[in-house]
Amino acid sequence: MTDGASLAALDEFAARRGSRWGGRVRRIAQQVGESRGMAVHGVLTRLVGMTLEATGCQAAVGSRCLVEGQDGEVVETEVVGFARGSLLLMPMGPVHGVMPGARVMSSGRVFEARVGEEILGRVLDGAGDPIDGRGPVISEERLRLTPRTLNPLACAPISEPLDVGVRSINGLLTVGRGQRLGLFAGSGVGKSMLLGMMTRYTNADVIVVGLIGERGREVQDFVSGFLNSEARRRAVVIATPADYPPLVRAHGALLATSIAEYFRDQGRNVLLLMDSLTRFAQAQREVALAVGEPPVTKGYPASVFARLPQLVERAGNGGPMGGSITAFYTVLTESDDPNDPIADAARAVLDGHIVLSRTLAEAGIYPAVDVEASISRSTQAVTSAEHQERIRQFRRLNATYAQNRDLITVGAYSRGTDRRVDEAIDHWPGMLEYLQQNANESVSIPDSVAALDSLFAADSPAVANE
């Protein structure tokens, strides 16, 4: 089919589908006109699971196609591969009503992110369409979802601290502006609460939140419970809950990153919170397995481990225009196993990891940051020598107490046996108090450092450095 016939067919789709899809289909129809001389009409030959096969189309991997269903239903898809002369498509929505021989129309375009000031304060889905009931987003600016390769030598180094408003992180795991950290947690240990605190209290110009593959209830809870009016004005939320198709969930992570890149390139400091990197990997696994890629590690195909660094490497500091993306990616550890393949891969490509402890959470200590298991690789670049010494002292005492906890708890330790253990016991109540923070309380970096200094103020230099 030629371009003229394709335009007519797409317009016919739009008219039959109605207002919800009509605008999007007509936009695609207008874009088809730019693909001169390309055969864009094919037929659907096979549908197995979530994978559709079409013949007779010429379309590049990553481009958008429409499949005509029964009674004029239209299914939007993306080309994810090809084999034996057929295109492999993944749907962006339900495939009910699709029949053998259905028409497949190629748009000649890829999925893009709608960007601009107009998206601030909005909640969008994986396609960039608003779901907050506040009307359409009017913006002509677009960015590709595909990752851009950055020259690492063109990016500014991490040299400034970022205040996230959380005492345990500001004081003991100080974050640098442009850093990328993982938030490792099992279920029910306060991950969402910590994300909400950082959303409200972080000193950033723009906040981009990607809720990828989580429960739909959590989307409502996060938007209404954690975003106050001030944070909402400078935030963009991308929500693709667990019941969305895998391709839409994967697009949600790419969309959130593209939006963060847009604001960074304008010279703004962006906070990117993605919950979660694990759900993004699982969505990629579903797509890869559906098109026939073999699994290699716990059911994950090799392409998943290639996608993770492609996603996280897009965050960081900008070039000559300034701007930064400081990113926190939550990583769900199955059965609290830190050696989960996604957790292990994420730890290797991120600039640090913050581990939430179930033991601390069960003891009522929130945020339940496990200082001993956590590390920020940029702390030395953004803190003073005195601050670093206090951090080492806290870590040493924390590790000493943890190693002797059982003896202390049952009363088997005799005071005076080990001076280091005595010191850890003396400081332990104050250290626990330092780790705890009310969710409605913001603690700045100066206040966090001052509280850390006061915790050890009574120590003599000899004891502190012993």
N, C-alpha and C positions, 0 to 999 in steps of 0.2 A: 504494500500500500504506500502511496506517495504522501507528501506533506499535506496537500490540500485535503485529501480524504481523511488523514489522521486528525486534522483539526476539526473537521465536521463530526467525526466519530466521538472525539473527546467532548465536544460541545453537547452532543446528544447524550453522553453519559451524565454530564452535569445537569442537564435539564431534567432527566429522569430521576436523579438521585436526590434532588432537593437542596434546600438552602445550606444544610450543615456541611456537605461536601462540595456543593456547587462552586463556591468561591475558590476553593483549593484546586479543583479540577480545571476550572477555567484558567487559572493562573498557569497550570501546567500546559494547557492547550496553547496559550500564548507563547510559552517557551519553546514548544515543539516547532513553531514556525522558524526558529533560528537554526534548526538542524536541517539544512538543505541537503537534498539528495540522499538522505538516509532512510532505509526501509525500517519502519517503526511498528508495523502491525504484524503480530504473530498469533499463534494459537496455543492454548494450554493443553499439554499432552499427559501430564502426570501430577498427582498430588499425593504425597506420602508424609504423614505426620504434619510438620510445619513447612515442608519443602515443596515448592511448586516448580515444575519444569515446563518450559515454553520453547517452541521452535518457530522459525520464521522471523525472529526479531534480531536486530543488531543493536546491542546496548553494552556499554562498558560496565565493568564491575564497579559497584557503588552508585550506579545511576538509578533513577526512579522509574517504575513501570506501573501501569494500571491494568487490573484484570477485571473484565466485565462478568458479573455474576448473574444469577437468576433474578428476574423482575427488575433489571436495571441496577442491581447492587454493584458497587465499585469497591474493589480491594486494592489499596495502595501497597506496593511492594518495593523491595530493593534487590538489585542483582548482587548476589553474594558469591557467584562462581559460574562455571560452565563446564560441560562435559559432553563429548560425543555429539557436538552440534546443537546442544540444548543449553538454554540459560537456566540457572538455578536461582530461584527467587525466594525471598523470605517475606512474609506478610507483615504489615504494620498494624493490622487489626484482625478481627474475626474473619474466617474464610467460609462462613455459612453461605450456601447458595451457589458456590462455584461449581461449574460443571465441566466435563471433558469438552474440549474444542472451544472453550471460552476465548474471546478476543483479548489479546494482550497488547497494550499500547506503550511504547517507549517515549519518555519525555525528552531524552537527551540531556537531562540535568541531574545533578546530585542533590542530596539533602543539604540544606543550609540552615544556619542559625540566624534568626531575626535579632538584630542588636540595635542599640541606641538608648538614649535616655528614657524612652517611652516604656522600656521593660522594667525599670526600677520600681519596686513595690508590687510587682506582679508575681503570680504563681502560674507556671507554664508546664505543659506536658512534654513528652519526649520529642514531639514534632514542633515544639515552639508555640503551640496554640494555648491561649489562656484558659484556665479551669477555675478561676476565682470568681466568675460571675460578674466581672466588672467591664464587660465589653471587649471588643477586639483590640489588639495591639497594632497601632498604625505606625509602621516603620518601614522605610525603603532600604535600609542598610542590611546587608547580608554577609555572612562569613561561612566558608566551608567547614563542615564538621571534621574533615580529615586532618590529621595532625600535621603541623608544620615543623620542619627540621630547623632547629636553632643552632647557630654557631656558638659553642660554649665559651669561646674567647670573647664574644661580643656581649656577653651578659655581665652585668655588674656583680662583684663579689658580695657575699653576705657580710655586712659590717655594722648594721644597726639592730638593736633589739626590738622585738614586737611585744607590746603589752597586751596580753590576752585576758587580764582581769582575774586570773586564777592563781592564788598564792603558791601552791605547790609547783606549778609549772613555771611561773615567773621567777621564783626563787631558786629552784633546784634543777630545772630543765629549761633554762631560758631559751626562748625561741628567737631566731634571727629573721628579719624581714626578708622574704623570698625563700624561706626554708620549706621543705616538704617532709612532713612527719606522718607516721602511721599511729593510729589509735587502736591498740590491740585489746580486744575485749570479748568475753563470752556473753551470753544472754543474761540480762537482769543484773548487771553490775554498775549501772549508772552512766552508760555511754551517752544516751540521749540527753540526760541532764547536763553532762559536761559540754556537749556540743551546744546546747542552748545557752549555757553561761558564756561560752566563747563568742557566740553570735551576738549577744547583747553587749558584752564588755570589751571586745577587741577593738583596738585603735586602728580602724581601717576605713578607707573612703567608700568602698563598695564591698558588700558581702554577697557571695554566690553560694547557694546551698543546693546540693544535688542529693535528693532522696531517691536512691536507686534500689528497686526491688524490695523495699520494706513493706510492712503492712499498711493498708490504706488508712487505718485508724491513726497510725503514727504521723501521717502527713498532716491530718487535721490537728492533732495534738501539738505538733511542732509549730505550725503556722500560728495557731491561736494561743498556745501556751508559752512559747519561747521567744516569739518575735514581738517586742513591744513597739509602740508607735514610732519611736525614733529609729530603731533598727529596721523596721519595715520599710521606711522611706528610702533606705540605701541598700536594700536587699533584693535579690532575685532568687526565687525558689523554683527549682526544676524537680517535678514529682513524677516518677514512673513507678507506681506500686507493683507488688509482686504479681498481680493478675494481668499486667500488661504483657504483650508478646515479647519474647527475648530480644528481638532486634530493637524494639522501642526502648527497652531498659538499657541496652548498650548505647543507644543514641542519647539517652538522658545524660550519661556521664560525659560523652563527647560534647553535647550541647552546653552543659555547665562549664566545661573547660574552655570552649570557644568564646562564651560570653565573658569569662574571666580574662581571657587574652585580649578581647576588644577593649575593656576598660584599662588593663595594664598598658596597652599600647598608647593610650591617651595620657599616660603619666600618672595614673592613679595607683594607690596601694590597695590591693584586693585581697580579701580573705576568702579562700575557697574551702568549703566544708563538704566532703563527699561521704555519704553514708549509704552504701558501703562499697569499698573496692572489691570485697568478696562477691557481692551480688553482681557487680559488673563482670567479674571473671566467670561467674556461673552463667550469666546471659551469653557471654562469648562461647562458653563451652556448649550450650544448647545449640547455638547457630552452627558451630564447627562440626559437632557430631551429626547434626541433621543433614549436612551436605556430604558426609562420608569421611571426615577426617578421623583417623584412628586415635584413641586415647593413649597417653603415655604414663601419666602419674595420677593415681587415684581418680581416674576418669577424665582428667583434663588433657585435651589435645595440646600439642606443642605450640600452636598459634596463640593460645591464651597467654603463655608466658612471654611471647613476643609483644603482645598487646599491652601488657602492664607497663613496661618502661616507656612505650610510645605515648601512653596517657600521662604518666606522672612527670615525664621530662618536659612537658609543655608548661608546667608551672615553674616559678622561679623569678629572678629579677630580670627586668627588661634591659634594653640597650641604651643608646644615647638619649632617647626620649624619657628615660627614667621609668618609674612605675614598677610594681612588683606583684607577684601572686604568691602569697603564703598559704600553703595547702595542708589540710589535715584530712587524711583518708582513714576511715574506720576499717578495720580488718577483723572479721568475725572468726574466732578460733574455735573450731568444732571440738566440743567436749573439753574446752580450755586447753587444747593441745597447741603449744606454740610452734610445733614442727609441722603444722598443717602446710601443704605445698604452697598455697597462696600466701599464707603468712610468711613462710620462708622466703619466697620470691620477692614479696613486698619489702621485707626487711633489708634485702640486698640492694634495692634500687632507691630507697628513701634515705633522707638525711637524719634519721633518728626514729625512735619508736617510744610511745608512751603506753605502758601496760597497765590495765586496770585489774586489780586483784579481787577475786571473789572472797577471799578470806577477810580483807578489809571491809568489803561491802556488807558481808554477813555480820560484821562487828558494828555496823552502823556508821562507818567512816566514809564520808563522801566529800569531794570526789575521791574514789578509791584508787589513787595513783600508787602503783608499786614502784617506789623510787629505786630499789635495788635492781629491778629487771628493766628499767627504762633508761634511755640515753638520748641526749640531744647533741648531735655532732657539731653544731655551730655555737655551742655555749661559750667555748674559749674565745671565739672571735668577737663576741658581743658583750663580754663581762670583764670586770677588773680582776686583778690578781687576788685582791682581798676577798672578793665574792667567790672566786673559784676555790679558795682555801676553805671557806665556810661550807661550800658544797661538798668538798672532800671529807670534811669533818662529819657532816650529817650522814653521808653515805657510810663512812667507817663505823659510826656508832649504830646505824641502822642494821648493817650487816652483822655486827657483833651481837646485837640483841637477838636477831633472827636465828643465828647459829646456836644460841644458848636458850632459846625461848622455852623449850620443853623442861630443861632443868630449873629454870626460874619459876615456871608456872606451877610445878609440883613441889616447889620448895626444896629441891635437892641441891641447889647452889648455896654455898656459904659465903657470905660477904667477906671480902678481904682475900679471897683465893686468887682472883685475877683483877688487876686494877682497871683493865680495859672494860671488863664486864661490869664492874662497879660503876664506871663512868656512864656506860650505856643505860644501866638501870636508873641512874639518877636523872638522865636527860629524857628517858622514854616518854613520860607523861607530856612534857613540853613538845616533843617531836610529834606525838599523835595530835596534839592540839594544833600544831602548825599545819599538818596535812588536811585538817578538816576546815570546811568553809561552807557557809550558808549559800544556797543557790541564788538568793536575792542580794548577795553582797559582792561587790567588786573590790579587788585588792590590786593596787598598782604595783609596778616593778619596784619603785623606791620603797614603798611600804613593805613589800615582800622581803626585800634585802634587809631593811631595818629590823623586821621581826626575826629574820635568821640571825642577825648580829646579836640581838638581845637574848636569843635562845642560848648562846654560848658566851655571853658577856662576862659571866662570873669565872670563866675558865682562865687559868694563867696561860701565858704563851707556851710554857713548857708542856703543859697538859694538852693544849690544843694541837700542838704539832707532834706530839709523841706518836 
